[in-house]
């Protein structure tokens, strides 16, 4: 017997008898409903519900969409996606002139924990964690469908939408379309974000300190990349701003909230050039984003330079509600925020020194406020490069580099002969090679 959540008349957004396509909440409800339609298509297939017994059609018919294609996974023959076409209602004479509905919507479902789909969906989830989702047949089928529709009607007339694993596929497809010059409006509901090992630290003060040091370490390293050449960075990805729908109580997607919050905090320090790269390079999953932003490879499939975040602030009970799709047309207690990425085009030596000084100073200042007794008793438990930076041995090295850079900057601002000779004397040979790290 079908559950209430599968039946549109019992759980769908019945209040949207007229859709204002300029209203973001309306657009969100429609996109989420079309994704739900894909879930129910697969459930209809598994339960062998056809014709009048099928429960999926109301999820798109209600909004004047027509199902034009289903996407079937080669591995398990499950329905994982659908292509919908919008049909203008005959009752609106000037509908097309005053509204801007999508011509096509391509939607992808997430994981379905049922015998027919469980194995393949979990396998794809593991591929996502290992950043290999683009090697799956499901992604290739999704990419082919989106490319064909973009060729038919243009990328600006298409929406992408997905939930959970389907959001990961939609995100990856959208990023690949950007590389081809196509910017598609994209709705990502509860997209998964791989958990950073730092999040396993229980002490909140220590966790903040490690995040800070990690971001600084990676940010300075990235900023100093290209010491002998100017960075030529393509800002194509920064101009693509997908819509992310997140719930802080959902452990699978809450990482995006921390990801963008941390980057914002780094910008507030006053040196946004580093901050815009720091978080992306402070974990194994983000180390390739900088090179990708230059047009080589965009790195981990889940990372985004820009996004429009919608956070559900309503109270949710348990994982199923926090990760569920129904919240995006039922709850309206949302918080909206745009995170726009701006590229760092070039940086001369003086700018690099200033940034290096500021962030080394930040490491020392922040480390002095951390609860050192707690850190010491957990030193063996949390061994990492970031924590080593906080402990005294590495902190001393940072302090030496900080003094060296401060001296060098003063010498460049007032390049007298005595200062240059003093610098050469103090930082020559072996000592100088260490200072150039």
N, C-alpha and C positions, 0 to 999 in steps of 0.2 A: 504494500500500500504506500502511495506517495505521501511524503511529509508535507506539512503546511508550507514550508519554505520553498517548495518546488512549484506551488500553485500561485500563479500571478494574482488571481482574484482575492487571495487570502494574505499575501505578503508583499505584493508589488506596490509601486508608487501610484496608486489609483487617483491621487489628487491632481496628477499632471494631465488633465484632460486637454489642456492647451499648453504647448511647450513654447516658452519664450527663449529662442535660441541665443539671445544676447544675455540671458541670465545664467551665470556660472553654476549656480546650484541646479538649475534645470538640466544643463548640459551634463553635469556630473551624474545626475540620476539616470539620464538616458544611457550614458556610456556604461554605467554599472549594470543596468538592466540588460543591455545587449551582451555583456559578458556572462551574466547569469543565464541568458538564453543558451549559451554554449554549454554551460554545465548541464542544463536540463536536456539539451540535445543528446548528450552522452548518456545521461540517465535514462532517457527514452529508449536509446539503443540497447542499453543493458537490460531494461525491463521489457523490451519488445513492445513498447507502446507506439502504435501507429494510428494515422487517421484521426478520428475524433478523440481517441484516448491519449494522444500525444499532448504533453503539457508545455512543451517549449514554445510553440508559435505565439501565444499571447505576449510573451516577453519582448517581442519586436513588433508584432502587429499593432499593439496599443499606441506605438509612436510613429506609425506609418512607414515602417521599414519592411522590406521584403528580403527573405533569405535567397541569395543567388548562388552561394557555393558553400560547401562544408569542407573543412580541412581534416584529413584522416592521417594519423600516424602510421607509417609503414610497419613499425615494429609490433604494435599490438592491435592495430586496426581501430583504435579509439578515435572519437571525434575530439579534437583539441582546439579547433578554431572555426570561425564562420565569417563569411563576407556578407554584409547587409547593404542593400541599396535603399536610399530614401525615396519615397514616392510622395510628391506634393499633393496634399489633400485638395480635392476639387472645390471645397467650400471656401477656399481663400483665393480670391482673384489676383491680388497683388502680393501673395505670400513670398514669392521668390525675390521680389524687389526690396522688401523691408526686413527680411530675415536671412540668416546665413547658416542654414543647416548643412551638415556634411552630405556629400553625394554618396559616399561609401564609408562604412565603418568596418574595420577588420578587428575582430575580438578574439582573445585567447583565454581559455580557462586555466585554472591552476590544478593542483593535485587532487585527484579523486581517490580516496582510500576505499576502493572496492576491488574484488578479486580480478576483474578484467583489466584494470588500469594501474593498480597499486605498484606492481613491479617496475613498469616502464617509467612512471611518474617519479618514483623514488630514485631511480637510476639517473634521470635527468636532473633531479635536485642535487645529486652528488656531482654531476658534471658541472652544474652551475657553481658550486662551492670551489671546484678545482679550476674555474675559469675556462671550461671547455664546452660550454653550452653551444657555442657556434659550430662545433663539430658534429652535432646531432642532426639526424634526418628531420626531426620536428622543426628545428630552426631553419633548415634549408627550405622546407616546404613553406614555412611562414614567409621567408624572405622572397621566395618566388611569387607567392600570391600578392604580396605588397608591391613588388616591382611591376607586376602585370597590371594591377589596378592604377598605380601611379602613371604608367605609360598610357593607360586608357583615358584617365580623367584629370591627371595632374596631381602632384603631391598636396597642393593646397586644398583640394576637394576631398581629402581622405582624413579619417581619424584612425588612430591606433588605440586599442584599449586592452587591458589584461589585468588579471588578479593573481597575486602570489607568483607561482611559477610562470603563469601566463604573462604577468607583468614583467618578469625577467626576460621572457622572449620578446615582448613588445619593445622593451627598452633596447635590447640588442639590435633588433630590426631597425628601430628608429635611428640608432647611432650609425648603422651601416648606410641608411638612406642619406644621412647628413653627409657622409663621405662622398656620396654620389651627387650631392647638391640638392637633395630633396628634404624639405623641412615639413614634417608631418605633425599635426596636432595630436598629442599623445596623452592618454590617461592611464596612470599606473596605480592600481589599488593594492595596498599592502605589499609593495615589492620587497623581496628578501634582500637583506644586507648581511653578509658574512660577519659573524661575531669576532671582534678583536679580542685577543687573549688578555688585553689590559682590563677588559670589562669583568674578568674573573676576580680581580682584586676587590676585596670587601670594604676596605677602609676608603671612604670617599675622599678624604684629604690626600691620601697617598695616590689614589687613582688620578685625581686632578693634576697632581705634580708630575706623575709619569706621563700623562697625556701631553702636558705642557712641554716637558723636556723632549719627548719623542717628536712632537711637531717642530720644535725649534731645531733639533738635530737634523731632521730631514729637510727642513726649510732652508737652513743655511747651506747644506750640501747641494741642494738644487740651485740656489741662487748663485753659488760659486761655480756651478757647471758652466762651461763655455767661457772660462777665464780668458781664453785667447781668441774667442770669436763671439760675434753678436748673435743672440738667439733670434731665429726667424720662426715665429710662431703663427700658425693659422688659427684664427679665432672663430672658425666655423662652428665648433661645438659649443662655444659660449653663447652663440646666438640662437641655439635650439633650447627652448625652455619647456620641457614636459611638465605635466601636472602630476604631482606625487600626493597620494592620499595615505596618511600615516596615522597610526594609533600608538601613543606612547606605552600602552599596556601590551602591545604585540611585540614579543621579543624578536620576531623574524624581520620586522621592518623598522623598529625603533632606532637601529643604528644610523639610519639616515638623519634622524633628528639630531643625534649627537654629532654626526659628521658635519652638518651645516652649522650647528651651534658653535662647535670648536673653531671652525674656520672664521666665523664672525668674531669670536673673542680675540683671535689672533689679529684680525684687522683692527679691532678697537685699541690694541696696544700701540698702534701707530705705524706699523710697518707692514701694510697689506701686501706688498709685493711678495714677501716671503710667505705670508700667511696663505696666500692663494695657492701656493704649492705645498705647504707644509703638511697638512693633514693627508693629502693625497699620497704622500711619500713616507708617511710615518708608520705604515704597516705593510706587510708583504703583499697584500692585495692591491696596494695603491702605488707601488714603486714605478710602474710603467706609464702613469698618466702623463707625466711631464713630457716624455718623449712622444707619447701619442698626440699630445696637444700640438706638437710641431708637425703633425701630419704623418708620422711614422706608424704608430699603433696606439690606439686609445686605451690600451691597458685593460685592467679588470673590467669585466662586462657591467658590473653594477655601479661603477663610479660615474658621477655627473658633475660637470663644471657649473651648470645653472639649473635651477628648478623652481617651480612655483609650488610651495608646500601648503597642503591643507591638512591640519592636525585635528583629529577628533578629540575634543576635551570632555566628552560625555563619559560617565562612569560605565564601565563594561565589566561583566561578570565572566571571568575565565577566558581562556585562550580562544575558544570558538567564537565568542562575541567580538573580542578584540581583533581577531584576524578575519572575521567574516565579511562578506561582501554586502550584506543587507544594511549595514550601518551607513552606507554611503547614499542611501535614499531615505532612510528613516530618521537618522539623527541630523540636526542642523546646528549643533553646538560646536562650531568649527573655528579654528584660528587660521588665518591666511598670511602667508609671507613669501615674498619674492626674494630669491637668492640669485643675484646676477654676478657672473664671473667676468673679470676684466683681465686681459692678458698683460704680462710683463714683456715688453718688446726688446729692451736692451738695458744694460747696466754697466756703467764704467767702474773703474777700480775704486774710486772714492765712494761711490754708492754701495759697492759690495762691502767695503770696510765699515761704513756706517751701519749697515744692516748686521754685519757680523758682530760689531761692538754691542749693538742694542740687544741682540738675542743672547749673546754670552752673558751680558749683564743681567738679562732676564733669568737665565738659568741660575746664576748665583743668588740672585735675590729671592727667587721662588724656593730654591733648595733650602735656604736658611730658615724658611718658615715651615718646612715639613716636620712632622713628628719623628724626629730621629730615633728615639728609643723604639718606637714601633717598627721603623724601617730596619733597624739592626736585628731585631728578633725574627724578622721575616726575610732576612737577606737571602737565606738559602732557598726559601720558597719561591721567591719572585726574582729569579736571575734573568736579566735581559740587558741588552746594550743600553736601553733607556735608563734603567735603574742604576747601572754602573756609572752613568753620567752624573747621577745625583750623589753618589757616594764620594767620599773625600778624595780618593786618588784621582778620579776623573775630574772632579770639580777643581782640583788644583791645576790640572792641565788646562782646563777652560780659563781659569784665572790668568795663567801665564800667557795664553793666546790673546786674552782680552787686553792685557797690558801691552803686549807687542803691537797689536793692531792700533791701540790708542796712540802709542808712540809714533808708529808709522804714519798715521793720519795727521798728527801734529807736524811731522816733518814735511809732508806733502803740502800742507797749508802754509808753512813758513820754511821754504826750502833753503835754509842757510847752509853754508859749507860745514860748519861745526856739527849741525844736527845730522847731516848726511854721513859724515865720518863716524859720529857716535853710533848711528844705526848700523853701519857696516861693521863696526867693531863688535857691537853687542849681538848682531844676528848674522854672523858669517859662518861659513862652513857647515858643520854638523848641526849647530843650533838653528841656523837659518833654514835648513831643509825641513826641520820640524815645524818651524813657524809657518811654512808654506802649505801645510796640510789643509 
